[in-house]
Amino acid sequence: MFEKISALVGRMTECGAKRFYAKRLAPNDNSKNQIYLGGDFSALNIIPHQGIYTDSDEVAGSKRDRAKAGILFSWVDEQGLYEAPNAQLILYPKYPEVRMSGFLKGCRNAPSHVLKVRDEGRIMFLGVTDAGRVLGYAVDGKHPLARELASRSELAEVGVFLEIPTSPDDGGSKVQLLRKLKEIHNKHWIPSQKLGVDGEVHSYVARNGGGYTLEAELGIAPNGYAEPDFLGWEIKQFGVRDFTGYVPKGPVTLMTPEPSGGIYKDSGVTTFMNLFGYQDKNGVPDRLNFGGIYSYEKPPHKDTGLRLTMIGYDRESGKISDIEGGLALLSQSDEIAALWKFSSIMDHWNRKHAQAAYIPSIFRQGPPAYAFGGRVLLCEKTDFNLFLSAVASGVIYYDPAIKIEHMSSASPKTKRRSQFRVKHQSLTALYQKAEEIDLSTFEG
């Protein structure tokens, strides 16, 4: 039996965990009623999952829509790991809330004696690995770990969770991030670089090296795992002309998801472009473009005839009314030209944006190098409903950059970039908490 939280953290670290949390369990947090993870979707940032899908069933004669997501979950003890193959997250968009279920079913050595009862004082500890696996350990209210947690008043709250530092002096993920950003800021000019999948730093000469250079300094290598960049924080750098006024050169690109429905998805981008694209305005022959700014419920764009709306969203309540809906580009005959389903956008937003750091940078030519500013913006506590509200108010807009070259040839060349953007000064509307940190005075 683990006598100290540090011993449990050490065991989970041996199993690959890098981030650690605790959840105080209410009486209704049990295997029958599921474990409540919050009245929004921010838990999706804490708990990595295998993609969101929709599920419908009939309850008392009425249809109930839910979104679900499988998770790679294992219980841990001193001897080993025990996979819980049926563990999953259940998302109820109409409330909204997230719950976890299936964490005992099919698992040997699961802590059933803790999670089948309604006793007060129970605690569930979680460890999260870089590979997207979640490790769990649960104790009753009389356990030494529960008593120790009750005495730890310094632990930061992250949604319904308490964040547990890896050591008494690491200060948690925010402090670790700020320490590293201060170190990077103090380096001044850093040669443009990119960290390869081999773990080696390589020079990078293309003009878009600011993000790669910052990621390399943070030890973030490109990979196919769509989780936050650094200890649960999404890292976003933006170019400025100087560090005096910190005026961004352009808007912030929040994400670039491809449509998951509509003509674009069902018939292909070529058909979409033939229907809604337009000839290049600079006279480039044999090329179709698709661009412009699309804000919620604004008139159709003069070049494409499309307008942006949301299907299955109740603007008055600010909630999803139909999980099968999404953000949509509609033609003048209300045909769905492109659709970003709520499930796919929700998946991306809460994985990558529940905690985000925005860092200014300046570019220097020959040889290319970057300096990173000493004032950074840290944004926390978002959820998908805040994202949808920002779309509905026009704060977030669609700004595509799609083109097809050599249209008449046997092999047209396509460039796809579906960008959802926001003006830098409007970023704080997407979060419940935002603060600007001066790294020169940070002493964490």
VOPAGU-2260 file (C-alpha; in pm, 1 decimal, decimal comma):
REM VOPAGU-2260
SITE   aa  ch    i         X         Y         Z
SITE  MET   A    0       0,0       0,0       0,0
SITE  PHE   A    1     124,7     346,8     -88,7
SITE  GLU   A    2     172,7     550,2     229,9
SITE  LYS   A    3     266,1     878,3      60,4
SITE  ILE   A    4     137,2    1058,0    -249,3
SITE  SER   A    5     500,2    1092,9    -359,2
SITE  ALA   A    6     529,9     713,4    -357,7
SITE  LEU   A    7     221,9     679,7    -581,2
SITE  VAL   A    8     353,4     952,1    -813,9
SITE  GLY   A    9     685,4     767,2    -828,7
SITE  ARG   A   10     512,0     441,2    -922,1
SITE  MET   A   11     304,1     611,5   -1192,3
SITE  THR   A   12     618,7     783,7   -1320,4
SITE  GLU   A   13     780,4     440,3   -1359,5
SITE  CYS   A   14     481,4     351,5   -1579,1
SITE  GLY   A   15     533,2     658,7   -1800,0
SITE  ALA   A   16     305,0     919,6   -1639,8
SITE  LYS   A   17     410,9    1284,1   -1664,5
SITE  ARG   A   18     106,6    1467,4   -1521,3
SITE  PHE   A   19     -81,2    1382,7   -1202,5
SITE  TYR   A   20    -424,0    1471,1   -1065,1
SITE  ALA   A   21    -662,4    1385,2    -784,1
SITE  LYS   A   22   -1043,2    1387,8    -786,4
SITE  ARG   A   23   -1242,4    1401,9    -464,1
SITE  LEU   A   24   -1530,1    1159,4    -513,5
SITE  ALA   A   25   -1884,3    1256,6    -417,8
SITE  PRO   A   26   -2132,8     987,9    -303,6
SITE  ASN   A   27   -2276,0     969,4    -657,8
SITE  ASP   A   28   -1928,2     909,5    -803,7
SITE  ASN   A   29   -1943,5     531,7    -827,7
SITE  SER   A   30   -1966,1     252,2   -1082,3
SITE  LYS   A   31   -2346,7     268,0   -1092,7
SITE  ASN   A   32   -2385,6     642,6   -1144,1
SITE  GLN   A   33   -2054,4     701,8   -1325,5
SITE  ILE   A   34   -1789,5     949,6   -1212,6
SITE  TYR   A   35   -1874,3    1315,7   -1266,1
SITE  LEU   A   36   -1591,5    1507,2   -1437,5
SITE  GLY   A   37   -1742,5    1853,2   -1465,8
SITE  GLY   A   38   -2027,9    2070,0   -1587,8
SITE  ASP   A   39   -1850,2    2154,1   -1911,3
SITE  PHE   A   40   -1613,7    1973,5   -2148,3
SITE  SER   A   41   -1282,5    2087,6   -1997,7
SITE  ALA   A   42   -1213,0    1737,1   -1862,3
SITE  LEU   A   43   -1129,1    1639,1   -2220,1
SITE  ASN   A   44    -803,1    1827,1   -2178,4
SITE  ILE   A   45    -706,5    1635,8   -1864,1
SITE  ILE   A   46    -801,9    1289,5   -1986,1
SITE  PRO   A   47    -664,7    1186,6   -2327,2
SITE  HIS   A   48    -914,5     994,7   -2534,6
SITE  GLN   A   49    -942,2     802,0   -2859,9
SITE  GLY   A   50   -1174,1    1035,4   -3049,9
SITE  ILE   A   51   -1534,5    1140,4   -2996,0
SITE  TYR   A   52   -1825,5     960,7   -3160,2
SITE  THR   A   53   -2201,3     999,7   -3125,2
SITE  ASP   A   54   -2437,4     747,7   -2975,6
SITE  SER   A   55   -2816,2     758,6   -2949,5
SITE  ASP   A   56   -3056,5     548,2   -2748,5
SITE  GLU   A   57   -3418,9     553,0   -2638,8
SITE  VAL   A   58   -3502,2     641,4   -2277,5
SITE  ALA   A   59   -3867,1     646,6   -2168,7
SITE  GLY   A   60   -3978,8     677,8   -2530,5
SITE  SER   A   61   -3755,6     973,1   -2617,0
SITE  LYS   A   62   -3429,2     989,2   -2805,8
SITE  ARG   A   63   -3117,7    1073,1   -2607,1
SITE  ASP   A   64   -2807,7    1189,3   -2791,9
SITE  ARG   A   65   -2471,5    1143,3   -2627,7
SITE  ALA   A   66   -2114,9    1169,0   -2737,5
SITE  LYS   A   67   -1867,7     909,4   -2619,7
SITE  ALA   A   68   -1491,8     867,4   -2626,0
SITE  GLY   A   69   -1287,3     559,9   -2544,6
SITE  ILE   A   70    -988,3     600,6   -2316,3
SITE  LEU   A   71    -678,3     386,6   -2261,9
SITE  PHE   A   72    -722,0     335,4   -1889,3
SITE  SER   A   73    -536,8     108,3   -1647,5
SITE  TRP   A   74    -544,2      71,3   -1271,5
SITE  VAL   A   75    -203,7      59,8   -1109,1
SITE  ASP   A   76     -60,5     -83,2    -787,5
SITE  GLU   A   77     280,8    -181,7    -655,9
SITE  GLN   A   78     284,7    -501,7    -862,1
SITE  GLY   A   79     156,0    -402,9   -1202,8
SITE  LEU   A   80     -94,4    -243,9   -1441,6
SITE  TYR   A   81    -445,8    -374,8   -1498,9
SITE  GLU   A   82    -624,8    -260,7   -1811,7
SITE  ALA   A   83    -986,4    -147,8   -1790,7
SITE  PRO   A   84   -1090,4    -222,7   -2152,1
SITE  ASN   A   85   -1439,5     -72,5   -2124,5
SITE  ALA   A   86   -1345,3     262,3   -1973,6
SITE  GLN   A   87   -1495,1     555,6   -2160,7
SITE  LEU   A   88   -1603,1     915,6   -2132,3
SITE  ILE   A   89   -1967,5    1006,4   -2184,6
SITE  LEU   A   90   -2049,2    1362,4   -2289,0
SITE  TYR   A   91   -2395,7    1507,0   -2238,7
SITE  PRO   A   92   -2401,2    1824,2   -2453,4
SITE  LYS   A   93   -2750,0    1938,2   -2351,2
SITE  TYR   A   94   -2656,0    1977,1   -1983,4
SITE  PRO   A   95   -2356,0    1994,8   -2048,8
SITE  GLU   A   96   -2137,9    1756,7   -1846,4
SITE  VAL   A   97   -1882,6    1477,4   -1878,5
SITE  ARG   A   98   -1879,5    1148,5   -1689,3
SITE  MET   A   99   -1654,7     843,7   -1688,4
SITE  SER   A  100   -1793,7     491,5   -1698,0
SITE  GLY   A  101   -1682,7     132,9   -1758,6
SITE  PHE   A  102   -1374,6     169,4   -1537,7
SITE  LEU   A  103   -1438,7    -157,0   -1346,7
SITE  LYS   A  104   -1595,5    -377,9   -1612,2
SITE  GLY   A  105   -1364,3    -646,9   -1745,1
SITE  CYS   A  106   -1071,9    -542,0   -1525,7
SITE  ARG   A  107    -902,7    -766,1   -1271,3
SITE  ASN   A  108    -765,7    -605,9    -956,9
SITE  ALA   A  109    -976,5    -292,1   -1006,3
SITE  PRO   A  110   -1056,9    -105,4    -680,8
SITE  SER   A  111   -1420,2    -220,5    -673,6
SITE  HIS   A  112   -1438,3    -188,3    -294,8
SITE  VAL   A  113   -1382,5     187,1    -334,2
SITE  LEU   A  114   -1586,2     259,4    -646,0
SITE  LYS   A  115   -1898,3      49,9    -587,5
SITE  VAL   A  116   -1989,5     236,6    -269,6
SITE  ARG   A  117   -2111,6     588,0    -184,6
SITE  ASP   A  118   -1878,3     660,1     105,4
SITE  GLU   A  119   -1758,2    1014,6     171,9
SITE  GLY   A  120   -1389,8    1103,0     148,6
SITE  ARG   A  121   -1290,7     869,4    -134,3
SITE  ILE   A  122   -1018,8     988,4    -374,3
SITE  MET   A  123    -931,2     886,5    -730,6
SITE  PHE   A  124    -574,8     962,1    -842,3
SITE  LEU   A  125    -485,2     984,2   -1211,2
SITE  GLY   A  126    -154,9     982,2   -1396,9
SITE  VAL   A  127    -134,9    1076,0   -1765,4
SITE  THR   A  128     138,0     956,3   -2000,3
SITE  ASP   A  129     271,5    1123,8   -2313,7
SITE  ALA   A  130     137,7     828,0   -2510,9
SITE  GLY   A  131    -219,7     905,7   -2406,7
SITE  ARG   A  132    -268,8     638,2   -2142,1
SITE  VAL   A  133    -442,1     718,3   -1814,3
SITE  LEU   A  134    -336,8     541,9   -1493,7
SITE  GLY   A  135    -573,3     525,0   -1197,6
SITE  TYR   A  136    -557,1     453,7    -824,4
SITE  ALA   A  137    -847,9     490,0    -581,6
SITE  VAL   A  138    -860,7     495,9    -201,6
SITE  ASP   A  139   -1122,8     533,7      69,5
SITE  GLY   A  140   -1142,1     828,2     307,5
SITE  LYS   A  141    -942,9     654,1     581,9
SITE  HIS   A  142    -643,3     579,6     359,2
SITE  PRO   A  143    -318,0     769,2     431,7
SITE  LEU   A  144    -326,4     918,8      80,0
SITE  ALA   A  145    -671,3    1065,5     140,5
SITE  ARG   A  146    -559,7    1216,5     471,6
SITE  GLU   A  147    -246,1    1362,5     308,7
SITE  LEU   A  148    -447,1    1512,7      22,5
SITE  ALA   A  149    -679,0    1681,4     272,9
SITE  SER   A  150    -376,2    1862,2     416,4
SITE  ARG   A  151    -243,4    1982,6      79,6
SITE  SER   A  152    -409,0    2324,5      53,3
SITE  GLU   A  153    -150,5    2447,7    -199,8
SITE  LEU   A  154    -264,8    2222,3    -483,5
SITE  ALA   A  155    -398,9    2405,9    -788,2
SITE  GLU   A  156    -749,2    2333,1    -912,6
SITE  VAL   A  157    -791,1    2229,7   -1275,8
SITE  GLY   A  158   -1163,3    2188,4   -1331,3
SITE  VAL   A  159   -1284,7    1920,8   -1086,2
SITE  PHE   A  160    -928,1    1796,4   -1037,4
SITE  LEU   A  161    -639,6    1893,9    -812,5
SITE  GLU   A  162    -303,4    1902,4    -990,3
SITE  ILE   A  163     -29,3    1715,2    -806,6
SITE  PRO   A  164     329,5    1834,1    -863,8
SITE  THR   A  165     586,6    1569,9    -954,8
SITE  SER   A  166     798,6    1688,5    -662,7
SITE  PRO   A  167     741,2    1930,8    -372,6
SITE  ASP   A  168     936,4    2210,4    -542,4
SITE  ASP   A  169     831,1    2181,7    -908,0
SITE  GLY   A  170     528,8    2407,9    -854,9
SITE  GLY   A  171     303,0    2230,1   -1104,0
SITE  SER   A  172     282,0    2254,6   -1482,1
SITE  LYS   A  173     224,5    2632,7   -1496,1
SITE  VAL   A  174     533,4    2712,4   -1290,7
SITE  GLN   A  175     743,3    2465,9   -1490,8
SITE  LEU   A  176     624,9    2623,9   -1815,9
SITE  LEU   A  177     701,1    2977,8   -1697,4
SITE  ARG   A  178    1046,2    2873,8   -1578,2
SITE  LYS   A  179    1123,3    2734,2   -1922,2
SITE  LEU   A  180     979,9    3035,1   -2107,8
SITE  LYS   A  181    1189,5    3269,9   -1893,8
SITE  GLU   A  182    1500,2    3067,7   -1978,7
SITE  ILE   A  183    1413,9    3090,2   -2350,5
SITE  HIS   A  184    1344,6    3464,2   -2327,2
SITE  ASN   A  185    1682,4    3522,5   -2161,0
SITE  LYS   A  186    1863,7    3353,3   -2451,0
SITE  HIS   A  187    1766,5    3647,1   -2675,5
SITE  TRP   A  188    1836,6    3548,5   -3039,1
SITE  ILE   A  189    1794,3    3177,9   -3110,1
SITE  PRO   A  190    1882,8    3031,8   -3453,5
SITE  SER   A  191    1576,3    2909,3   -3643,6
SITE  GLN   A  192    1547,8    2537,1   -3575,5
SITE  LYS   A  193    1321,7    2237,1   -3560,0
SITE  LEU   A  194    1335,0    1934,8   -3332,7
SITE  GLY   A  195    1321,6    1617,4   -3536,8
SITE  VAL   A  196    1144,9    1296,5   -3445,2
SITE  ASP   A  197    1494,3    1159,2   -3379,7
SITE  GLY   A  198    1530,1    1400,7   -3090,9
SITE  GLU   A  199    1799,4    1602,1   -3267,1
SITE  VAL   A  200    1777,6    1977,3   -3334,0
SITE  HIS   A  201    1805,6    2070,6   -3703,6
SITE  SER   A  202    1841,9    2414,5   -3862,1
SITE  TYR   A  203    1528,2    2545,2   -4031,6
SITE  VAL   A  204    1549,4    2813,6   -4298,2
SITE  ALA   A  205    1185,5    2855,3   -4407,0
SITE  ARG   A  206    1010,1    3175,0   -4299,5
SITE  ASN   A  207     759,8    3001,2   -4068,3
SITE  GLY   A  208    1016,8    2884,0   -3815,8
SITE  GLY   A  209     898,9    3074,6   -3507,4
SITE  GLY   A  210     673,7    2800,3   -3375,3
SITE  TYR   A  211     922,5    2525,5   -3456,9
SITE  THR   A  212    1205,2    2714,5   -3285,1
SITE  LEU   A  213    1002,7    2766,3   -2968,4
SITE  GLU   A  214     889,3    2403,4   -2967,5
SITE  ALA   A  215    1248,6    2284,7   -3011,4
SITE  GLU   A  216    1355,8    2492,0   -2710,6
SITE  LEU   A  217    1072,9    2334,9   -2510,8
SITE  GLY   A  218    1170,9    1986,8   -2625,3
SITE  ILE   A  219     855,6    1934,9   -2829,3
SITE  ALA   A  220     911,3    1706,6   -3128,3
SITE  PRO   A  221     658,7    1673,4   -3413,5
SITE  ASN   A  222     438,8    1366,4   -3367,5
SITE  GLY   A  223      98,3    1232,5   -3459,9
SITE  TYR   A  224     -39,8    1248,2   -3108,8
SITE  ALA   A  225    -290,4    1532,8   -3092,9
SITE  GLU   A  226    -247,4    1634,4   -2730,3
SITE  PRO   A  227    -126,9    1961,9   -2577,4
SITE  ASP   A  228     238,8    2047,1   -2632,9
SITE  PHE   A  229     399,4    2096,0   -2290,2
SITE  LEU   A  230     267,8    1937,7   -1968,2
SITE  GLY   A  231     -90,9    1996,1   -2074,3
SITE  TRP   A  232     -31,4    2344,0   -2220,2
SITE  GLU   A  233     -86,2    2431,4   -2585,0
SITE  ILE   A  234     198,1    2656,7   -2702,4
SITE  LYS   A  235     113,9    2930,4   -2954,6
SITE  GLN   A  236     370,4    3184,6   -3068,7
SITE  PHE   A  237     277,6    3492,7   -3268,5
SITE  GLY   A  238     492,6    3738,2   -3458,1
SITE  VAL   A  239     529,2    4101,1   -3350,1
SITE  ARG   A  240     738,6    4387,5   -3489,6
SITE  ASP   A  241     883,9    4479,0   -3152,1
SITE  PHE   A  242     841,4    4398,8   -2783,9
SITE  THR   A  243     732,4    4751,2   -2690,3
SITE  GLY   A  244     367,5    4748,7   -2788,5
SITE  TYR   A  245     333,7    4377,4   -2860,3
SITE  VAL   A  246     103,2    4446,3   -3154,2
SITE  PRO   A  247      49,2    4114,5   -3337,1
SITE  LYS   A  248     115,9    4107,9   -3710,5
SITE  GLY   A  249    -206,2    3920,7   -3775,5
SITE  PRO   A  250    -489,1    3715,9   -3624,6
SITE  VAL   A  251    -438,0    3395,4   -3426,6
SITE  THR   A  252    -511,2    3072,2   -3611,2
SITE  LEU   A  253    -682,7    2852,3   -3352,8
SITE  MET   A  254    -707,5    2535,7   -3560,5
SITE  THR   A  255    -719,9    2408,6   -3917,5
SITE  PRO   A  256    -960,1    2110,6   -3925,2
SITE  GLU   A  257   -1078,6    1963,7   -4251,8
SITE  PRO   A  258   -1458,3    1945,0   -4296,4
SITE  SER   A  259   -1613,6    1619,1   -4177,7
SITE  GLY   A  260   -1931,8    1646,7   -4383,9
SITE  GLY   A  261   -2109,4    1825,9   -4667,6
SITE  ILE   A  262   -2017,1    1840,2   -5036,9
SITE  TYR   A  263   -1651,4    1904,7   -4947,4
SITE  LYS   A  264   -1628,5    1571,6   -4763,7
SITE  ASP   A  265   -1881,0    1360,4   -4953,7
SITE  SER   A  266   -1798,1    1462,0   -5313,4
SITE  GLY   A  267   -1441,2    1582,8   -5271,2
SITE  VAL   A  268   -1258,4    1912,1   -5270,5
SITE  THR   A  269   -1247,0    1930,9   -5652,5
SITE  THR   A  270   -1626,1    1918,9   -5678,8
SITE  PHE   A  271   -1651,9    2171,7   -5395,2
SITE  MET   A  272   -1412,6    2408,6   -5572,3
SITE  ASN   A  273   -1589,3    2376,8   -5907,9
SITE  LEU   A  274   -1915,7    2470,9   -5737,9
SITE  PHE   A  275   -1798,4    2745,3   -5504,3
SITE  GLY   A  276   -1445,7    2846,8   -5598,9
SITE  TYR   A  277   -1355,2    3144,5   -5815,5
SITE  GLN   A  278   -1089,6    3231,1   -6071,4
SITE  ASP   A  279    -764,3    3364,0   -5931,6
SITE  LYS   A  280    -794,2    3742,1   -5893,0
SITE  ASN   A  281    -430,5    3801,5   -5985,6
SITE  GLY   A  282    -478,7    3644,5   -6325,2
SITE  VAL   A  283    -301,9    3313,8   -6259,7
SITE  PRO   A  284    -445,7    3086,3   -6529,1
SITE  ASP   A  285    -605,1    2747,9   -6467,0
SITE  ARG   A  286    -641,5    2809,6   -6093,9
SITE  LEU   A  287    -941,6    2822,6   -5861,6
SITE  ASN   A  288    -932,2    2987,1   -5519,7
SITE  PHE   A  289   -1158,3    2970,2   -5217,4
SITE  GLY   A  290   -1102,4    3241,0   -4955,6
SITE  GLY   A  291   -1268,4    3525,2   -4772,8
SITE  ILE   A  292   -1397,6    3589,8   -4421,8
SITE  TYR   A  293   -1704,0    3396,8   -4301,8
SITE  SER   A  294   -1864,0    3508,1   -3976,0
SITE  TYR   A  295   -2170,9    3354,0   -3816,8
SITE  GLU   A  296   -2496,0    3444,1   -3994,3
SITE  LYS   A  297   -2340,5    3719,2   -4204,2
SITE  PRO   A  298   -2470,4    3757,8   -4562,1
SITE  PRO   A  299   -2334,5    3511,7   -4821,6
SITE  HIS   A  300   -1983,5    3587,9   -4940,2
SITE  LYS   A  301   -1992,9    3776,1   -5269,5
SITE  ASP   A  302   -1732,7    3549,7   -5436,8
SITE  THR   A  303   -1853,9    3207,3   -5320,9
SITE  GLY   A  304   -2220,9    3251,9   -5232,0
SITE  LEU   A  305   -2168,0    3066,5   -4902,5
SITE  ARG   A  306   -2251,0    3172,4   -4548,9
SITE  LEU   A  307   -2144,0    3035,9   -4210,4
SITE  THR   A  308   -2401,0    2907,1   -3962,5
SITE  MET   A  309   -2438,9    2640,1   -3695,6
SITE  ILE   A  310   -2678,1    2348,3   -3726,6
SITE  GLY   A  311   -2805,5    2200,8   -3400,3
SITE  TYR   A  312   -2700,2    2492,0   -3178,7
SITE  ASP   A  313   -2941,6    2685,1   -2957,3
SITE  ARG   A  314   -2796,5    3034,5   -2942,6
SITE  GLU   A  315   -3037,7    3147,3   -2670,4
SITE  SER   A  316   -2929,1    2877,5   -2424,1
SITE  GLY   A  317   -2574,4    2856,9   -2560,1
SITE  LYS   A  318   -2596,1    2478,2   -2580,9
SITE  ILE   A  319   -2587,8    2206,3   -2845,0
SITE  SER   A  320   -2938,1    2086,1   -2929,1
SITE  ASP   A  321   -2827,8    1818,4   -3178,3
SITE  ILE   A  322   -2489,7    1648,8   -3138,1
SITE  GLU   A  323   -2507,7    1541,8   -3504,2
SITE  GLY   A  324   -2494,8    1905,9   -3614,7
SITE  GLY   A  325   -2199,8    2138,6   -3643,9
SITE  LEU   A  326   -2049,8    2447,5   -3804,6
SITE  ALA   A  327   -2167,4    2465,0   -4164,2
SITE  LEU   A  328   -2114,0    2655,9   -4485,1
SITE  LEU   A  329   -2452,5    2678,8   -4659,7
SITE  SER   A  330   -2520,9    2761,8   -5021,6
SITE  GLN   A  331   -2789,2    3009,3   -5124,7
SITE  SER   A  332   -3025,4    2712,0   -5159,2
SITE  ASP   A  333   -2931,3    2597,8   -4803,8
SITE  GLU   A  334   -2732,3    2299,4   -4928,6
SITE  ILE   A  335   -2451,2    2199,3   -4689,9
SITE  ALA   A  336   -2131,8    2278,3   -4877,5
SITE  ALA   A  337   -1903,8    2195,0   -4584,2
SITE  LEU   A  338   -1970,9    2075,5   -4230,5
SITE  TRP   A  339   -1747,6    2054,3   -3925,5
SITE  LYS   A  340   -1935,6    1821,3   -3692,5
SITE  PHE   A  341   -1957,9    1922,4   -3328,6
SITE  SER   A  342   -1795,6    1595,0   -3223,5
SITE  SER   A  343   -1482,2    1649,8   -3432,6
SITE  ILE   A  344   -1443,3    2020,1   -3343,5
SITE  MET   A  345   -1510,2    1948,1   -2975,4
SITE  ASP   A  346   -1247,5    1675,3   -2982,3
SITE  HIS   A  347    -981,6    1910,6   -3114,3
SITE  TRP   A  348   -1070,5    2218,0   -2908,8
SITE  ASN   A  349   -1069,6    2053,2   -2568,6
SITE  ARG   A  350    -761,5    1844,1   -2638,7
SITE  LYS   A  351    -553,2    2139,4   -2744,3
SITE  HIS   A  352    -690,6    2459,3   -2595,2
SITE  ALA   A  353    -810,7    2413,0   -2237,7
SITE  GLN   A  354    -475,3    2556,1   -2124,7
SITE  ALA   A  355    -285,2    2770,2   -2373,4
SITE  ALA   A  356      20,3    2995,5   -2363,7
SITE  TYR   A  357      62,5    3274,4   -2620,3
SITE  ILE   A  358     421,9    3392,6   -2667,0
SITE  PRO   A  359     532,4    3687,5   -2887,8
SITE  SER   A  360     833,9    3653,1   -3116,3
SITE  ILE   A  361    1049,2    3873,0   -3339,6
SITE  PHE   A  362    1216,6    3743,1   -3655,1
SITE  ARG   A  363    1567,8    3843,3   -3765,5
SITE  GLN   A  364    1699,8    3771,9   -4112,9
SITE  GLY   A  365    2035,1    3632,1   -4226,9
SITE  PRO   A  366    2087,5    3379,8   -4078,8
SITE  PRO   A  367    1725,9    3343,3   -3958,2
SITE  ALA   A  368    1677,6    3370,0   -3581,6
SITE  TYR   A  369    1400,8    3441,3   -3332,3
SITE  ALA   A  370    1373,7    3619,8   -2999,1
SITE  PHE   A  371    1081,0    3550,1   -2768,1
SITE  GLY   A  372     917,5    3820,1   -2558,5
SITE  GLY   A  373     916,6    3856,4   -2183,4
SITE  ARG   A  374     539,6    3908,4   -2147,8
SITE  VAL   A  375     331,6    3599,2   -2213,2
SITE  LEU   A  376     -42,5    3541,7   -2201,5
SITE  LEU   A  377    -164,2    3233,8   -2014,5
SITE  CYS   A  378    -524,5    3128,3   -2076,3
SITE  GLU   A  379    -706,4    2863,8   -1875,1
SITE  LYS   A  380   -1046,2    2710,3   -1816,4
SITE  THR   A  381   -1213,6    2697,5   -2152,8
SITE  ASP   A  382   -1472,1    2453,7   -2276,7
SITE  PHE   A  383   -1646,2    2387,0   -2604,0
SITE  ASN   A  384   -1950,6    2597,5   -2521,7
SITE  LEU   A  385   -1726,5    2903,6   -2489,3
SITE  PHE   A  386   -1590,1    2825,0   -2835,3
SITE  LEU   A  387   -1941,3    2800,3   -2981,4
SITE  SER   A  388   -2045,9    3121,7   -2808,1
SITE  ALA   A  389   -1744,6    3296,7   -2963,0
SITE  VAL   A  390   -1845,9    3168,8   -3307,2
SITE  ALA   A  391   -2205,4    3283,9   -3253,6
SITE  SER   A  392   -2088,3    3633,2   -3152,7
SITE  GLY   A  393   -1852,3    3662,4   -3450,2
SITE  VAL   A  394   -1535,0    3655,4   -3238,9
SITE  ILE   A  395   -1418,8    3335,9   -3410,6
SITE  TYR   A  396   -1449,2    3332,3   -3788,8
SITE  TYR   A  397   -1365,6    3103,1   -4078,8
SITE  ASP   A  398   -1081,4    3226,0   -4299,7
SITE  PRO   A  399    -993,4    2958,4   -4557,2
SITE  ALA   A  400    -700,0    2950,3   -4796,0
SITE  ILE   A  401    -784,0    2674,9   -5045,6
SITE  LYS   A  402    -669,8    2656,4   -5404,7
SITE  ILE   A  403    -644,5    2414,6   -5695,7
SITE  GLU   A  404    -376,7    2475,3   -5957,8
SITE  HIS   A  405    -356,7    2320,1   -6306,4
SITE  MET   A  406    -730,2    2250,5   -6299,4
SITE  SER   A  407    -745,6    2128,1   -6658,7
SITE  SER   A  408    -456,8    1883,7   -6622,0
SITE  ALA   A  409    -477,1    1515,4   -6538,3
SITE  SER   A  410    -331,4    1579,8   -6194,3
SITE  PRO   A  411    -450,2    1909,7   -6041,6
SITE  LYS   A  412    -252,5    2031,9   -5741,6
SITE  THR   A  413    -459,8    2106,7   -5432,5
SITE  LYS   A  414    -370,0    2311,6   -5126,9
SITE  ARG   A  415    -614,9    2288,2   -4838,3
SITE  ARG   A  416    -619,2    2510,5   -4531,7
SITE  SER   A  417    -945,3    2556,1   -4342,6
SITE  GLN   A  418    -857,4    2811,2   -4077,1
SITE  PHE   A  419   -1065,0    2918,7   -3778,6
SITE  ARG   A  420    -921,4    3244,5   -3649,8
SITE  VAL   A  421    -962,8    3509,5   -3384,8
SITE  LYS   A  422    -817,2    3854,8   -3337,1
SITE  HIS   A  423    -546,6    3849,2   -3073,2
SITE  GLN   A  424    -723,8    4105,9   -2854,5
SITE  SER   A  425   -1030,8    3877,7   -2842,8
SITE  LEU   A  426    -848,9    3568,6   -2716,2
SITE  THR   A  427    -952,1    3620,7   -2356,7
SITE  ALA   A  428   -1319,7    3580,5   -2453,3
SITE  LEU   A  429   -1247,5    3211,6   -2512,3
SITE  TYR   A  430   -1133,7    3144,2   -2155,7
SITE  GLN   A  431   -1264,5    3189,2   -1802,4
SITE  LYS   A  432    -919,9    3289,1   -1678,5
SITE  ALA   A  433    -646,3    3482,5   -1858,7
SITE  GLU   A  434    -340,3    3655,1   -1717,9
SITE  GLU   A  435     -37,9    3827,5   -1862,0
SITE  ILE   A  436     287,5    3725,4   -1695,0
SITE  ASP   A  437     603,0    3937,2   -1693,8
SITE  LEU   A  438     883,1    3682,8   -1707,1
SITE  SER   A  439    1139,2    3936,5   -1587,5
SITE  THR   A  440     969,5    3948,5   -1247,0
SITE  PHE   A  441     868,6    3582,2   -1232,5
SITE  GLU   A  442    1053,9    3400,4    -953,6
SITE  GLY   A  443     876,1    3065,3    -938,6
